[in-house]
Each structure stands twice: as structure tokens, then as C-alpha cells.
Amino acid sequence: MKRKYIIPFLLSGLIGFSSCDSDSDTGTARMEVRLTDSPGDYAEVNVDIQSVQVHKDAAGDEAGWITLNEINPGIYNLLDFANGRDTLLASSNLPAGRISQIRLVLGDNNSLRLKDGTAVDLKTPSGQTSGLKLQLNADLESDVTYMVLLDFDAAKSVVARGNGAYNLKPVVRTITQAIAGGIKGKVTPADYMPGIYVISAANDTIGGFANENGDFIIKGVRAGTYTVKFYTEDEAHDKTVENVSVTQDQIKDLGTVELVH
């Protein structure tokens, strides 16, 4: 029986797709930069964030900076992200390897609202015109997804100048952790080019396809145990692999998966 490649409608939950072209993606990791805050005694602490960059270790100072190309620029009230809340600032695919620093490029629209409702500008010291540099020192493994959490300390970041004016001298703690691994392998015969579905116990599904060589990689898979299903045009060639365990900092290699002949 012939059939088209379709998402099985009997599967409920989130359906997502990731790249399966292992050749084009070799040597890259995924990074998400998120913002959170430790509370301060103010009504608002508004920080104008225009760009996020990371520095590739062992590269020249300026030549080593890479701008994250998926950026959400704007003015962020740090107090909106207190008590465990956070927001996505930027994300990008980056070369695997050592990342030494992260830099926030700030705009001029930084402000403070006091508890009595008074609004004042937050002045950024001239030494930060090139951006706020923070130590990161993280090793990015190929195909793994990482989160960098920027934990602003609002209370320490706002410095009163004594004349009713305030300076913004950001105090930020960086936390880097792997948040998702993946599953890779090779199917044979390669010309079947199956659709591949990675299914959690809750029926949340991530999917993709093997390439013309039979290679596949499904990225962004959170730690857990999954069922991996291989769908072909003729269901007689389908195959299911049960109990595939994934950790958040690893690409699980299934090796060669032989489809039903």
C-alpha cells in the first residue's frame, strides 16, 4: 500500500521538525540567551538591549565576536522577570567549541521608575559604550542545545549618584547549561528515505527525514525516554525502536537502523 509522508493524526501533543542533514550541520551547536532578574526596591528598571554577541575563544578580540542573529531587541523591565520568570533575548546556531564571553550591546533608553512614581534616566558609564562584557567560558558540543541565563541583580545594578541621578552598572550572573540533546543514526536501505518521529511518553513529537545517504539527526530532544518511528511510502517497510534514552548534553547514536525489507 502506498501512502504519503504525513504526520500521524493519532498522535497528540506538540509536533515539531528539526534538520536531518548531518553534513550541513556538522560542527554547530544551538544557543538560547534568556534574561531573568533578582528583585530590586524599585517600580521599574528598564534596560535597552539592542544586540547579543558571544566571543569565540582563541580568536582575535574583535574578530572573535559573533552576533546572535535571532534577536528580540527592545526595552526590558527587569522586574517583569523576577521570581523565576525569564524571557528569550536571542538565539542562534554557533560553531562548536569554546565560548569565552558574552556581550550585551545596550541602547540609550535605559530608565528607572522609583516606588513613588518618579521616572529618571539611567546613565551608562562611558566605559560600556562598546557593550557589557560578561565571562562565560562554556564548551559547546556539536548538535547540542544550550541555554545561557543572564541573571541581572537589579538592586546592585542601579547606583545612586547622590544628586537624584542614577547610573546603570549592570551586575549579571551567567549560567550556562545544556538543555537538549538529540538522536542520530543511519537507515538502510538509504533509498527508503523515511520520515522519522521521536515520540515522548506524553505523545509530544519531533520529526524530520533521513537524507539521500540514509543519515539523520533530530535535534532539540529533551532528556527522557522516547519511541522512534520510521515511516516509509510503503508501511510494510516501517520500523519502530522503543526505549531510546536521551540526556540533555548528548546526541544519542542509534547506529545503523535496518528497515523492514
N, C-alpha and C positions, 0 to 999 in steps of 0.2 A: 504493500500500500504506500503510495506517495503522499507526502504532506509538505506543507510549507514550514519554514522556521518561524515559529510563533512562541510567545510567552504562554506557558500553560495557565489558562484562566482558573484552573482549580487551585492554584497556589495563591494564597492571600498574602498580605503584607507588602513591604516596600520592594519594588523592583528597580534595580539599577544596573548599569552596564559599565564595564571597565575594559581597558585596552588589552588585547591578546597578542599584539605584535611584539614579541620579545626582542626582535632585532632593533626596532626603532627606539625602544625604551631602555635599552641596556645602559646601566650606569647612572640612573636618575632615581631620586627619592622625592617624595611629596612632603611639603611643609605647610602647616597652617599656623598662623600667628594670631593669638587671641588675647584680648585685653580683659583684665579683672582689676579689682581695687580693694585696698584696705581702707575703711571709712575714715573720714576727717570731719572736724567740727565746723562744717560749712553747709550752706544750702546747695551750692553747685560748685564744682571745679571743672571748668570747660577747657579741654585741650584740643588744639587744632592739629590733627595728624594728616599729613599730605602724602607721605611715602614711607615704605618699609624696605630696608635693604639688609642683606647679610654679606659677610666678608668671607671669601674663600681663603682658607689657610694656605700659607706658602706662596701667596700671590703678592704682587706689589700693592702698596697701601691703597691707592685709589683704583688701580686696575683690578683689584680683587673684589670690589663691591658689585653685588648682583641685586638688581631691583626686583622685588616680587611683583609679577605682572598682573596678578588678580587682586586689586587693591580697592578698599572701600574708604576713600578719603573723606574727611569731614571733621566736624567739631563733636567731640565726645565728652559728655558729662561723666566723669569718673565715678561719681556716686550712684549712677544708674547700674553699676556693675559690682556693687558690694555684696557681701554675704553669699559668696559662692556663685554669683552670676558672672557671665562673661559674654563677649561678642567677638565675631570674626573680623579682624582688621585686614588681613591679606593672606594670600596663599599662592603657591607656585610649585612647579616641578624644578628641582635643582640638581646639579651634578652631585653624585655620591661623593663622600669624603668628609674632611674636617671643615667645619664652620666655626670660626673663632669669635666673631662679633655680630651683633645686630644693631642697626642704626635706624632711629626714627627721625624723619625729617618733619619738623614742626612748622606750621604756618604762623601768621601774626595774630590770629583771632583767638588768643587764649584769655580767659576771663574767670573771675571769681564772684560768686554771689554769697554775701555773708548771711548769717541767720536773721539779721534784721531787715533783709531785703536789699541792702546796698550792693550795687554792682560795680566792680572795679576791674581794670585791666591787669592781667598777669604778664609781667615783663620777663622775657627770656634773656639770660645773660649773653653778652656778645660772643662768648666762647662757644656757644652752642649753635651758632649760625650754620655750621656745616651738618648739624644733626646731633641727636643724643645717641652716643655710642654706649652699648652695654656688652659685657662679656658673655659669651655663650658657650664656646668650647664644647661643641657637640659633634659626634661622629655619625654621619648619615649613611645608612646602609642602602644599597641599591634596592628599589622597588618597595621599600617600607614607607609608611606614612607617619609623620611626626607632628606633634603639636608643641609650639613654643608659647608658653603662657607668660605674659608680661603683667606682673603684679605690682601696680602702682601703689605707693603709700601716700595717699592724699594728704594726710596730716604733715608728713615730713617734706613733701614736695612743694608745699606753699610756705614761703618765708616772708614774714612781715619785715618791712624796711624801717618801720618806726615813724613814718610820716604819713600814714594812711595808705601807703602804696605796698604792693606785694610783688615778689619775684617768684617765678616758676623755676625751681631747681629739682627736676624730677628725680625721685628715689624709686628705683624699679628693681624688683627681684625677678630673675628669669628662671623659668622651669621648663626643661626640655624633656619630652618623653615620647617614646614610640606609642602610637595609638592604634595602628592597624598593620597587619601583615598581608599575606596573600597566598595564593595557591598557583603552582605552575606544573608543567609536565609536557608530555608529547603523546599525541594519539597516533595510532596506526590501525588501519591504513590511513595515510595522510589525506588522500583524496576524498574521504568522507566529510572533512571539514565541519565537524559537528558544532552545534550550539551547545554552550556549557553553562549550567546553572548551579550556583553554590547556594544551598538552601539551609537556613538555620532551623532550630527546633521550633521557632515561632513562625516559620514559613516566610521570613524575610529573605529575599533572593537578590543575589548579584550575578550578572551574567555577561557573556561575551562569546567569542568564536575562536576556534583554532585557525591558524593561518595555513597557507598552502603547503608548508612543510610539516604540518601537524603540531607545531609548537603553540602553547597557550600560556597566558599568565593572567590571573584575576587578582587585581589589586584592591586595597581598601577593605580587606576582610578583618573584622574584629576578632579578638581572641574568642575561641569557642570550638565546638564540635559541629561539623557540617556533613550534609549529604551532597555529593557532587554527581549531577546527572548530565550525561552526554546524549544529545538529541541529534539524529540524522534525518535526511529526507525520507528514509525508509526505516520505520520504527523497529524493524527486525534487527537493525544494527545498533540500537541504543544500548547504553550501559549505565549502571548506577554503582557508585563507590560510596560505601557507608562509613560513618565514624572517622571522618577526616579531622584531625585536631590541628588547630592553628593557634599560634601565640602571636602577641601583638608586635613582636620585634623580629619576626621570621617569615620567610617565604617558604611555605611547605611544598616540597618537591614530590609529586606523585610518581615521578619517573615515567616510564612508558606505559600508557594505558591502551590495551588492545581491545578494540571494539569487536562486537559480535560479527562474524563473517556470514 
